[in-house]
Amino acid sequence: MTDDTLTPRLRLSRPVAADLDEVFAIQSDPRVWTHYPSLRHTDPETTIRMMERWERSWSDAGLGSWVARLRDTGEVVGNGGCTLLGGAVWNIGYRIAGDHHGQGLATELAQAGVARARAIAPDRPVIAYLVEHNHASARVAGKLGLELVHRAPDAGNPDPGVVRLVYADRPLTPEQLAAALA
């Protein structure tokens, strides 16, 4: 079975080491971190560690983040999908290249991730973990049918005024919420 998934505009592929430079270029772009600038990657080692976490999710759960390419050109335009958190919840996440914001690619990528997660483990909740001032991500969560289940200060955020939101496709048990927040 291939790990590639096709959407109307995207080819979603399991990341490989050769994707590092293109993924780092996106992760290091300040335009994609306007809602949490301290997480912007400033060196490839940070991206390598992130890609290693993705690979652990692929190995442990059969699903993780994909590298997203435009089907018509092959250009890498982002990454995302569902990764397993704490063995308890699927976390939908994505990062789209700044030049491609506002085109609906995040929603297209997220819908594919949720569909794959539900096919693999339909009893595992799908969550979106975001900061309150990221209105675009909240809109994507809504398009996915997720509802707000948690709102609290974002522990560990260098900006103490930031609020963390968790959206989910169903009510979460205390253990599932703890996994989402870990």
VOGU-3710 file (C-alpha; in Angstrom, 3 decimals, decimal comma):
1> mtddtltprl> 0,000/0,000/0,000  1,323/3,427/-0,897  1,288/6,242/1,621  0,458/8,755/-1,134  -2,967/10,350/-1,067  -4,405/12,468/-3,848  -6,769/15,378/-3,346  -8,113/17,566/-6,142  -4,962/19,720/-6,150  -2,436/17,949/-3,923
11> rlsrpvaadl> -0,280/14,835/-3,809  0,324/13,976/-0,154  3,363/11,799/0,481  5,022/10,305/3,520  8,106/12,482/4,139  11,581/11,260/3,280  14,984/12,719/4,131  15,227/14,305/0,665  12,263/16,551/1,590  14,237/18,310/4,346
21> devfaiqsdp> 15,316/21,428/2,435  11,835/22,180/1,101  10,152/21,503/4,450  12,735/23,664/6,250  12,141/26,509/3,771  8,462/26,529/4,774  9,053/26,029/8,496  11,619/28,854/8,611  9,427/31,391/6,784  8,128/34,018/9,250
31> rvwthypslr> 4,914/34,344/7,210  3,798/30,885/8,308  4,460/31,569/12,000  2,628/34,867/12,509  0,475/33,297/15,252  3,362/31,714/17,171  6,640/33,297/15,983  8,825/31,660/18,632  8,198/28,261/16,993  9,677/29,314/13,637
41> htdpettirm> 12,534/26,997/12,680  15,869/28,774/12,644  18,030/25,772/11,801  17,520/22,518/9,897  18,055/20,454/13,068  14,685/21,645/14,368  13,055/20,480/11,144  14,871/17,143/11,325  13,511/16,564/14,858  9,998/17,466/13,666
51> merwerswsd> 10,265/15,055/10,738  11,482/12,345/13,145  8,303/12,871/15,231  6,253/12,518/12,057  8,046/9,261/11,251  7,342/7,916/14,759  3,637/8,606/14,219  3,771/6,850/10,839  5,518/3,847/12,422  3,349/3,698/15,545
61> aglgswvarl> -0,054/4,570/14,099  0,143/4,125/10,330  -0,370/7,846/9,788  1,528/11,074/10,311  2,209/14,329/8,547  2,556/14,310/4,790  4,572/16,532/2,494  2,066/18,313/0,252  2,905/18,923/-3,406  0,822/20,543/-6,100
71> rdtgevvgng> -0,316/17,766/-8,396  0,197/19,804/-11,554  3,748/21,060/-10,847  5,184/18,930/-8,023  6,011/22,074/-6,013  6,137/21,464/-2,256  3,526/23,789/-0,781  3,239/22,502/2,764  3,021/19,668/5,179  0,344/18,279/7,414
81> gctllggavw> -2,052/15,537/8,268  -2,952/13,686/11,452  -0,385/12,597/13,994  -1,025/10,474/17,048  -0,772/12,283/20,402  -0,337/10,285/23,576  -1,782/7,214/21,900  -5,187/8,780/22,514  -6,089/11,387/19,879  -5,379/12,283/16,269
91> nigyriagdh> -4,071/15,841/15,990  -4,794/17,499/12,662  -2,111/19,997/11,777  -0,685/21,707/8,732  1,695/24,379/7,574  1,190/25,922/4,127  3,893/27,940/2,324  3,327/31,683/2,599  2,994/32,097/-1,171  0,025/29,707/-1,104
101> hgqglatela> -1,987/31,091/1,824  -5,651/31,839/1,212  -6,168/29,234/-1,518  -7,955/26,585/0,552  -4,988/24,194/0,543  -4,992/23,880/4,348  -8,622/22,747/4,303  -7,962/20,315/1,452  -4,971/18,843/3,279  -6,796/18,700/6,614
111> qagvararai> -9,831/16,965/5,098  -7,569/14,252/3,668  -5,856/13,806/7,038  -9,133/13,463/8,908  -10,486/10,995/6,345  -7,377/8,809/6,644  -7,408/8,988/10,458  -11,051/7,936/10,582  -10,349/5,059/8,206  -7,464/3,813/10,379
121> apdrpviayl> -8,970/4,306/13,853  -12,529/5,687/13,782  -12,925/5,370/17,559  -9,972/7,718/18,188  -11,017/11,398/18,428  -9,680/13,962/15,964  -8,573/17,249/17,499  -7,193/20,565/16,324  -4,789/22,256/18,745  -4,403/25,985/18,054
131> vehnhasarv> -3,994/29,404/19,596  -7,065/31,593/19,899  -5,798/34,435/17,714  -5,247/32,031/14,783  -8,644/32,676/13,239  -7,766/30,973/9,932  -7,025/27,676/11,700  -10,231/27,993/13,713  -12,147/28,372/10,420  -10,494/25,216/9,069
141> agklglelvh> -11,429/23,346/12,268  -15,030/24,453/11,767  -15,010/23,294/8,129  -13,872/19,889/9,404  -16,888/19,706/11,719  -14,789/20,109/14,873  -16,189/21,993/17,870  -14,456/23,892/20,638  -13,995/21,632/23,689  -11,247/23,440/25,632
151> rapdagnpdp> -10,076/27,027/26,156  -7,345/27,983/28,645  -4,080/29,927/28,951  -1,382/28,383/26,751  0,999/26,851/29,276  4,638/27,340/28,290  3,951/29,994/25,650  6,499/32,829/25,881  3,555/35,239/25,498  1,570/34,791/28,742
161> gvvrlvyadr> -1,552/36,337/27,207  -1,987/33,626/24,579  -4,986/31,320/24,929  -4,921/27,690/23,750  -7,966/26,164/22,064  -8,731/22,514/21,440  -11,388/21,611/18,917  -12,599/18,013/18,619  -14,989/15,868/16,629  -16,577/14,558/19,845
171> pltpeqlaaa> -16,427/15,127/23,606  -13,042/14,179/25,063  -12,384/12,141/28,178  -10,032/13,726/30,716  -7,299/11,343/29,495  -7,828/12,336/25,871  -7,746/16,052/26,734  -4,548/15,500/28,726  -2,974/13,791/25,685  -4,057/16,716/23,498
181> la> -2,457/19,227/25,874  0,757/17,286/26,597
//
